[in-house]
Amino acid sequence: MSEVEDKEKQVALMRLALEQAVEALQRMEVPIGCVIVKDGKVIASGSNKTNASGNATRHAEMEAIDKLLFQWQQAGLTQKQVADNFCSCELFVTCEPCIMCAAALSILGIKKVFYGCGNDRFGGCGSVLPIHSVGCGPCGDSLLPDYKTQSIQCAGGILADEAVALLRGFYEHGNPNAPKPHRPLRTNDATIESL
């Protein structure tokens, strides 16, 4: 595959992640979405569900990972087979994975991560911490004794402007589920509906 074809495929897959982010926005969730790809085929997708679940760990990446784990466990795959499968997967996510998600991806051994915009507050792929290059240390290694946490190839900036626009639209309105006190919500603007 040529470099141009590779870039076009990356953009197409990021557009699928953006569709997941729009679905999250329509549910008044932080608009981040992702897809997991194996052998060029999307095998799982996810979007933030932290507000709906009341669980701050339900990020898009965790939602997609849990879907895959469930599918593979239902199929009777062993822990080693599951680990081997993750090692051949790529993840496309609209915003740089946070430190928690980057650590999970490192422990699972995801092959590559492609993201839209950077995450200057919580980024685990270099913006705040370099989890993508150093792993998460001995704690991660002890979870899967046969596999060491490993570095993840990361590439950012794919459709970053679109990802930022979704996030900006959400935060301009305010998060209705943010802890109190928070800034007032804007309810008379149709920005969210138009996205």
C-alpha positions as CSV (number, residue, x, y, z in Angstrom):
1,M,0.0,0.0,0.0
2,S,1.4,3.4,-1.0
3,E,1.8,6.2,1.6
4,V,-1.0,8.1,0.0
5,E,-3.3,5.1,0.2
6,D,-2.3,4.5,3.8
7,K,-3.1,8.1,4.7
8,E,-6.5,7.9,3.0
9,K,-7.3,4.7,4.9
10,Q,-6.3,6.4,8.2
11,V,-8.5,9.4,7.4
12,A,-11.4,7.0,6.6
13,L,-11.0,5.1,9.8
14,M,-10.8,8.4,11.8
15,R,-14.0,9.5,10.2
16,L,-15.6,6.3,11.7
17,A,-14.2,7.3,15.1
18,L,-15.7,10.8,14.6
19,E,-19.1,9.2,13.9
20,Q,-18.8,7.6,17.4
21,A,-17.9,11.0,18.9
22,V,-21.0,12.6,17.3
23,E,-23.1,9.8,18.8
24,A,-21.6,10.6,22.2
25,L,-22.3,14.3,21.8
26,Q,-25.9,13.6,20.9
27,R,-26.2,11.8,24.3
28,M,-24.6,14.8,26.1
29,E,-21.3,12.9,26.7
30,V,-17.8,14.3,26.1
31,P,-17.6,13.7,22.3
32,I,-14.8,11.2,21.9
33,G,-15.1,8.1,19.8
34,C,-12.9,5.3,18.7
35,V,-12.7,2.2,16.5
36,I,-10.4,-0.8,16.8
37,V,-9.1,-2.3,13.6
38,K,-7.6,-5.7,12.9
39,D,-6.3,-6.7,9.5
40,G,-7.8,-3.6,8.0
41,K,-11.3,-4.3,9.3
42,V,-13.2,-2.5,12.2
43,I,-13.9,-5.1,14.9
44,A,-15.1,-2.8,17.7
45,S,-16.1,0.8,18.3
46,G,-16.8,2.9,21.4
47,S,-17.7,6.3,22.6
48,N,-17.7,8.0,26.0
49,K,-20.3,6.8,28.4
50,T,-19.1,8.4,31.6
51,N,-22.2,10.5,32.2
52,A,-24.7,7.8,31.4
53,S,-22.9,5.2,33.6
54,G,-21.8,7.5,36.3
55,N,-18.4,5.8,36.0
56,A,-15.5,8.0,35.1
57,T,-13.6,5.1,33.6
58,R,-16.1,4.5,30.8
59,H,-14.0,6.3,28.1
60,A,-14.4,5.4,24.4
61,E,-11.3,3.2,24.4
62,M,-12.5,1.2,27.5
63,E,-15.9,0.7,25.9
64,A,-14.4,-0.7,22.7
65,I,-11.9,-2.9,24.6
66,D,-14.7,-4.3,26.8
67,K,-16.8,-5.2,23.7
68,L,-13.8,-7.1,22.2
69,L,-13.0,-8.9,25.5
70,F,-16.6,-10.0,25.8
71,Q,-16.7,-11.2,22.2
72,W,-13.4,-13.1,22.5
73,Q,-14.4,-14.6,25.9
74,Q,-17.7,-15.8,24.4
75,A,-15.8,-17.4,21.6
76,G,-13.7,-19.3,24.1
77,L,-10.4,-17.7,23.4
78,T,-7.7,-18.2,26.0
79,Q,-5.9,-15.3,27.8
80,K,-2.9,-15.9,25.5
81,Q,-5.1,-15.8,22.3
82,V,-6.8,-12.6,23.5
83,A,-3.4,-11.0,24.2
84,D,-2.1,-12.1,20.8
85,N,-5.2,-10.6,19.1
86,F,-4.7,-7.2,20.8
87,C,-1.1,-7.2,19.6
88,S,-2.3,-7.1,16.0
89,C,-4.9,-4.3,16.5
90,E,-4.8,-0.6,15.8
91,L,-6.9,1.9,17.6
92,F,-8.2,5.1,16.0
93,V,-9.5,7.7,18.5
94,T,-10.6,11.3,18.1
95,C,-8.5,12.6,21.1
96,E,-5.2,11.4,22.4
97,P,-5.8,8.7,25.0
98,C,-5.7,9.8,28.6
99,I,-3.1,8.4,31.0
100,M,-5.5,5.7,32.1
101,C,-6.4,4.6,28.6
102,A,-2.8,4.8,27.4
103,A,-1.8,2.5,30.3
104,A,-4.6,0.0,29.4
105,L,-3.5,0.0,25.7
106,S,0.1,-0.6,26.8
107,I,-0.9,-3.5,29.0
108,L,-3.0,-5.0,26.3
109,G,-0.2,-4.5,23.7
110,I,-2.2,-2.6,21.1
111,K,0.1,-2.3,18.1
112,K,-0.6,1.3,17.0
113,V,-2.7,4.3,18.1
114,F,-3.8,7.0,15.7
115,Y,-5.5,10.0,17.3
116,G,-7.1,13.3,16.2
117,C,-6.3,16.1,18.6
118,G,-3.8,16.1,21.5
119,N,-4.9,16.1,25.1
120,D,-2.9,18.8,26.9
121,R,-4.6,18.0,30.3
122,F,-4.6,14.2,30.5
123,G,-2.7,12.9,27.5
124,G,-0.8,9.6,27.9
125,C,0.8,9.5,24.5
126,G,3.2,12.3,25.1
127,S,1.2,15.5,25.9
128,V,1.4,14.9,29.7
129,L,3.1,11.5,30.2
130,P,4.9,9.3,27.7
131,I,3.0,6.0,28.5
132,H,3.1,5.2,24.8
133,S,6.9,4.9,24.9
134,V,7.7,3.8,28.4
135,G,4.7,1.6,29.2
136,C,3.2,1.6,32.7
137,G,5.9,-0.2,34.6
138,P,5.9,-3.3,36.8
139,C,2.3,-2.9,37.8
140,G,1.2,-3.6,34.2
141,D,3.8,-6.4,33.8
142,S,2.3,-8.3,36.7
143,L,-1.2,-8.3,35.2
144,L,-0.1,-10.4,32.2
145,P,3.0,-12.3,33.3
146,D,3.8,-13.7,29.9
147,Y,3.6,-10.2,28.3
148,K,5.5,-7.1,29.2
149,T,3.9,-3.7,28.8
150,Q,5.3,-2.3,25.7
151,S,5.7,0.9,23.8
152,I,2.9,1.8,21.4
153,Q,3.4,3.4,18.0
154,C,1.4,6.6,18.0
155,A,0.5,9.2,15.4
156,G,-1.6,12.2,16.0
157,G,-3.2,15.1,14.1
158,I,-5.5,13.0,11.9
159,L,-8.7,15.2,11.4
160,A,-7.7,17.1,14.5
161,D,-9.7,20.2,13.6
162,E,-12.9,18.1,13.4
163,A,-12.2,16.5,16.8
164,V,-11.5,19.9,18.4
165,A,-14.7,21.4,16.9
166,L,-16.8,18.6,18.5
167,L,-15.1,19.1,21.9
168,R,-15.4,22.9,21.7
169,G,-19.1,22.6,20.9
170,F,-19.7,20.4,23.9
171,Y,-17.7,22.5,26.4
172,E,-19.2,25.8,25.1
173,H,-22.5,24.5,26.3
174,G,-21.2,23.2,29.5
175,N,-21.3,19.6,30.8
176,P,-24.6,19.1,32.6
177,N,-23.1,16.3,34.6
178,A,-20.0,18.1,35.8
179,P,-19.5,18.3,39.5
180,K,-21.1,21.4,41.1
181,P,-20.3,24.2,41.0
182,H,-19.8,24.5,37.3
183,R,-20.3,27.3,34.9
184,P,-23.9,27.8,33.7
185,L,-25.2,25.7,30.9
186,R,-26.1,27.4,27.6
187,T,-29.4,26.0,26.5
188,N,-30.6,28.5,23.8
189,D,-27.9,27.7,21.3
190,A,-28.5,25.2,18.5
191,T,-24.8,24.3,18.0
192,I,-25.0,20.8,19.4
193,E,-28.1,20.0,17.3
194,S,-26.4,21.2,14.2
195,L,-23.4,18.9,14.6
